[in-house]
Amino acid sequence: MSAGAPVPATNEAELDPEVATATGLRTGWTTGTCASAAAKAATSWLVHGVAPDEVEVALPSGRRVRFEVADIDPAQPYRCAVVKDAGDDPDCTDGAHVTAHVAWRDGDGDGVGAPSTELDGVGAPSTELDGVGTPSTELDGVGTPSTELDGVGALGQERVELAGGEGVGVVTLPGLGLAVGAPAINPVPARMIRAAIAEVTDRAVRCTISVPGGQAMAERTSNDRLGIVGGISILGTTGVVRPFSTASYRASVVQQLDVAAAQQAGTVVLSTGSRSDAAAQRLWPELAPVCFVEVGDFTGIALRRAAALGLASVHFVGMAGKIAKLAAGEMMTHFRRSKVDSALLAEVAAEVGASAPVRAAATATATARHFAEVCVAAGELGPLAALCGRAARACEAHAASEGRPALRVDVTMIDFEGREVLAHG
């Protein structure tokens, strides 16, 4: 980027409401809600001697919902499951048998056995963005949870001891708002489980949450990068899965950055998807997996969070279309909220003295991909490097706004197969 090239004012637009709320699609239930229902069913069996066919539990909002109880087996008393229905969300935990097994903590009754990990309380205060896993799934709210679940009180928190069993991950890194060594049962679901049990009994109960097959499910999430091993996380801030929730993705991005910062990472690598993420990991093999974050369209909030956390630098890896939008100052890069600026493409082509065919390609279509392909075919990568440079400066300006600390940003453009680096700036 030339010294005289202006840095554009940056903009971080919200998604169209129809995209953000995914209207017309069926909502589902979080693993946290399913765990609370399973826990209530198992506790009811323990207290009354009969397993219920269905149970009703409260969501953080206070709304009450009913669930059928599954996997009732007299040979395994006080163990019940709820089959997760994720609605129309592409969720790897859809159909999971979220299972609870309960026993009296005072030794009166059958023991739960040897659970893998324990969670005696809700742990350190969580950030409000307290979910992990596939970006589109269970992080469906970012507000402070309703206090209606807090009626269990301090005694209730002490009475119900939570543990993680098969298929529930164990926390191995700080930064998640949970203690290292604790099961990955996030604070809101933990409160929901305790509240559901307290509706049945005020005696001290030990509850083990498990998800058969959870370890295989976790391979399709970002849990390994977050230091969650052995299974999935029990998630949810509202109890409801809203399909393709943008709050979910945004929250996941923020949390991944929080975990990276907790590992004293000075540098993170942001990418826009799986191909750019794979390329990024090839480019910086010395960085730990926790340093690589797929931001999708949420580059703006990722940059602001990285700066707020005091990170020193960011590598951004993406393709021509996203980078062209960043170069124009558009930090929300969803196709419905920002367009490629063909005049900007023409400007960078002229800036580096590109040939007539390359300059013409800048405005020939509305896609940066066509422009990039013509540049590559002509052997003229200067315009693409200039575009990366402008994008980097715009990202730095966005990160530094509102008094946040300075953040160094560089931008790498890869081809559309994610195999080759086209330009860097």
LINFEN-V97215 format. One record per residue. N is the residue number from 0. PHI is phi in degrees with one decimal (* if undefined). Layout:
n->{N | N}
phi->{PHI | PHI}
//
This chain:
n->{0 | 1 | 2 | 3 | 4 | 5 | 6 | 7 | 8 | 9 | 10 | 11 | 12 | 13 | 14 | 15 | 16 | 17 | 18 | 19 | 20 | 21 | 22 | 23 | 24 | 25 | 26 | 27 | 28 | 29 | 30 | 31 | 32 | 33 | 34 | 35 | 36 | 37 | 38 | 39 | 40 | 41 | 42 | 43 | 44 | 45 | 46 | 47 | 48 | 49 | 50 | 51 | 52 | 53 | 54 | 55 | 56 | 57 | 58 | 59 | 60 | 61 | 62 | 63 | 64 | 65 | 66 | 67 | 68 | 69 | 70 | 71 | 72 | 73 | 74 | 75 | 76 | 77 | 78 | 79 | 80 | 81 | 82 | 83 | 84 | 85 | 86 | 87 | 88 | 89 | 90 | 91 | 92 | 93 | 94 | 95 | 96 | 97 | 98 | 99 | 100 | 101 | 102 | 103 | 104 | 105 | 106 | 107 | 108 | 109 | 110 | 111 | 112 | 113 | 114 | 115 | 116 | 117 | 118 | 119 | 120 | 121 | 122 | 123 | 124 | 125 | 126 | 127 | 128 | 129 | 130 | 131 | 132 | 133 | 134 | 135 | 136 | 137 | 138 | 139 | 140 | 141 | 142 | 143 | 144 | 145 | 146 | 147 | 148 | 149 | 150 | 151 | 152 | 153 | 154 | 155 | 156 | 157 | 158 | 159 | 160 | 161 | 162 | 163 | 164 | 165 | 166 | 167 | 168 | 169 | 170 | 171 | 172 | 173 | 174 | 175 | 176 | 177 | 178 | 179 | 180 | 181 | 182 | 183 | 184 | 185 | 186 | 187 | 188 | 189 | 190 | 191 | 192 | 193 | 194 | 195 | 196 | 197 | 198 | 199 | 200 | 201 | 202 | 203 | 204 | 205 | 206 | 207 | 208 | 209 | 210 | 211 | 212 | 213 | 214 | 215 | 216 | 217 | 218 | 219 | 220 | 221 | 222 | 223 | 224 | 225 | 226 | 227 | 228 | 229 | 230 | 231 | 232 | 233 | 234 | 235 | 236 | 237 | 238 | 239 | 240 | 241 | 242 | 243 | 244 | 245 | 246 | 247 | 248 | 249 | 250 | 251 | 252 | 253 | 254 | 255 | 256 | 257 | 258 | 259 | 260 | 261 | 262 | 263 | 264 | 265 | 266 | 267 | 268 | 269 | 270 | 271 | 272 | 273 | 274 | 275 | 276 | 277 | 278 | 279 | 280 | 281 | 282 | 283 | 284 | 285 | 286 | 287 | 288 | 289 | 290 | 291 | 292 | 293 | 294 | 295 | 296 | 297 | 298 | 299 | 300 | 301 | 302 | 303 | 304 | 305 | 306 | 307 | 308 | 309 | 310 | 311 | 312 | 313 | 314 | 315 | 316 | 317 | 318 | 319 | 320 | 321 | 322 | 323 | 324 | 325 | 326 | 327 | 328 | 329 | 330 | 331 | 332 | 333 | 334 | 335 | 336 | 337 | 338 | 339 | 340 | 341 | 342 | 343 | 344 | 345 | 346 | 347 | 348 | 349 | 350 | 351 | 352 | 353 | 354 | 355 | 356 | 357 | 358 | 359 | 360 | 361 | 362 | 363 | 364 | 365 | 366 | 367 | 368 | 369 | 370 | 371 | 372 | 373 | 374 | 375 | 376 | 377 | 378 | 379 | 380 | 381 | 382 | 383 | 384 | 385 | 386 | 387 | 388 | 389 | 390 | 391 | 392 | 393 | 394 | 395 | 396 | 397 | 398 | 399 | 400 | 401 | 402 | 403 | 404 | 405 | 406 | 407 | 408 | 409 | 410 | 411 | 412 | 413 | 414 | 415 | 416 | 417 | 418 | 419 | 420 | 421 | 422 | 423 | 424}
phi->{* | -71.6 | -61.2 | -89.9 | -67.5 | -72.9 | -91.4 | -71.2 | -64.5 | -96.0 | -141.7 | -126.3 | -74.3 | -82.0 | -71.1 | -56.0 | -54.3 | -66.8 | -79.4 | -64.6 | -102.3 | 49.7 | -61.8 | 89.2 | -101.6 | -79.3 | -77.7 | -136.3 | -123.5 | -75.2 | -63.0 | -63.3 | -63.7 | -62.8 | -64.0 | -66.2 | -68.7 | -62.8 | -64.5 | -66.2 | -63.5 | -64.7 | -68.0 | -61.5 | -62.5 | -62.8 | -79.0 | -102.3 | 83.3 | -135.5 | -78.5 | -76.0 | -79.6 | -153.1 | -139.2 | -119.5 | -133.5 | -98.5 | -85.0 | -56.3 | -74.2 | 101.4 | -63.9 | -109.4 | -135.0 | -111.7 | -135.9 | -75.2 | -98.4 | -119.0 | 59.5 | -80.3 | -134.9 | -56.6 | -75.0 | -127.4 | -65.4 | 64.4 | -125.5 | -134.8 | -132.9 | -125.1 | -82.8 | -71.0 | -112.3 | -86.5 | 68.3 | -96.6 | -86.9 | -78.6 | -106.9 | -68.1 | -95.8 | -60.4 | 86.7 | -66.3 | -91.4 | -78.9 | -118.2 | -126.7 | -128.1 | -121.6 | -153.5 | -67.5 | -77.1 | -86.8 | 90.4 | -86.9 | 122.3 | -67.3 | -83.0 | -79.0 | 99.3 | -104.6 | -69.3 | -74.4 | -149.9 | -129.5 | -139.6 | -75.6 | -145.6 | -79.1 | 82.5 | -63.4 | -55.9 | -85.1 | -69.2 | -70.5 | -96.8 | -107.9 | -116.4 | -136.4 | 98.4 | -58.3 | -58.2 | -87.8 | -99.3 | -90.3 | -86.2 | -97.5 | -155.7 | -119.3 | -82.2 | -67.0 | -59.7 | -60.1 | -82.2 | -65.1 | -86.0 | -83.6 | -65.4 | -61.6 | 74.6 | -62.8 | -63.7 | -63.8 | -62.3 | -74.8 | -69.1 | -102.2 | -99.0 | -100.1 | -137.6 | -107.1 | -110.1 | -54.2 | 82.1 | -104.3 | -67.1 | -114.4 | -76.3 | -118.5 | -129.8 | -73.7 | 113.3 | -100.1 | 79.2 | -126.2 | -70.0 | -60.0 | 95.4 | -83.3 | -68.4 | -80.8 | -110.8 | -71.0 | -57.5 | -65.6 | -58.6 | -60.7 | -65.3 | -62.6 | -62.3 | -63.7 | -65.8 | -64.2 | -65.3 | -65.3 | -71.2 | -104.3 | -150.8 | -106.8 | -79.8 | -72.9 | -127.4 | -107.0 | -124.8 | -106.6 | -98.1 | -136.6 | -138.2 | -53.7 | 82.3 | -63.8 | -65.9 | -67.6 | -61.1 | -64.1 | -65.9 | -99.1 | -118.2 | -94.0 | -58.3 | -62.3 | -69.6 | -88.6 | 79.7 | -103.9 | -118.7 | 90.3 | 167.3 | -87.8 | -101.0 | -94.6 | -122.8 | 122.6 | -106.4 | -115.3 | 89.9 | -116.7 | -93.9 | -101.2 | -54.3 | 55.1 | -60.5 | -70.5 | -61.7 | -59.7 | -63.9 | -59.9 | -65.7 | -63.3 | -61.1 | -60.1 | -67.3 | -62.6 | -67.3 | -59.8 | -67.2 | -59.4 | -64.4 | -66.3 | -90.6 | 61.0 | -71.8 | -86.6 | -131.8 | -125.4 | -118.5 | -98.4 | -135.1 | -100.1 | -175.6 | -66.2 | -70.2 | -70.4 | -65.8 | -62.3 | -64.2 | -60.6 | -68.2 | -71.2 | -74.9 | -126.5 | -66.2 | -76.8 | -84.0 | -68.7 | -54.3 | -64.3 | -81.6 | -102.7 | -129.2 | -82.7 | -98.3 | 59.0 | -91.3 | -97.3 | -64.6 | -59.6 | -68.1 | -64.4 | -65.2 | -64.9 | -68.4 | -60.2 | -66.5 | -63.6 | -80.3 | 83.0 | -66.5 | -87.4 | -152.7 | -134.7 | -98.1 | -113.2 | -124.1 | -162.1 | -104.7 | -58.7 | -63.4 | -64.3 | -66.7 | -62.0 | -68.0 | -62.1 | -61.5 | -85.7 | 91.5 | -89.0 | -93.8 | -107.8 | -102.0 | -61.1 | -62.9 | -82.5 | -116.5 | -152.3 | -121.2 | -69.0 | -91.2 | -65.2 | -65.5 | -65.7 | -60.8 | -64.1 | -66.0 | -70.1 | -64.3 | -67.8 | -58.8 | -101.2 | 70.7 | -67.0 | -69.2 | -58.2 | -61.2 | -68.6 | -62.1 | -66.6 | -64.7 | -60.0 | -114.7 | -70.3 | -137.2 | -95.5 | -114.5 | -73.0 | -61.4 | -60.2 | -59.2 | -64.6 | -64.7 | -67.0 | -59.0 | -64.9 | -61.6 | -85.0 | 69.4 | -117.5 | -97.0 | -57.0 | -61.4 | -70.8 | -64.5 | -63.5 | -64.7 | -61.8 | -62.3 | -65.1 | -62.4 | -61.9 | -67.0 | -65.8 | -63.4 | -62.7 | -64.9 | -67.3 | -65.0 | -85.1 | -68.0 | 59.7 | 78.1 | -72.4 | -62.5 | -65.0 | -133.1 | -83.1 | -129.7 | -125.8 | -126.1 | -119.2 | -100.5 | -112.9 | -74.7 | -81.9 | -97.7 | 75.8 | -101.6 | -120.4 | -84.2 | -94.0 | -162.9 | -148.2 | -158.8}
//
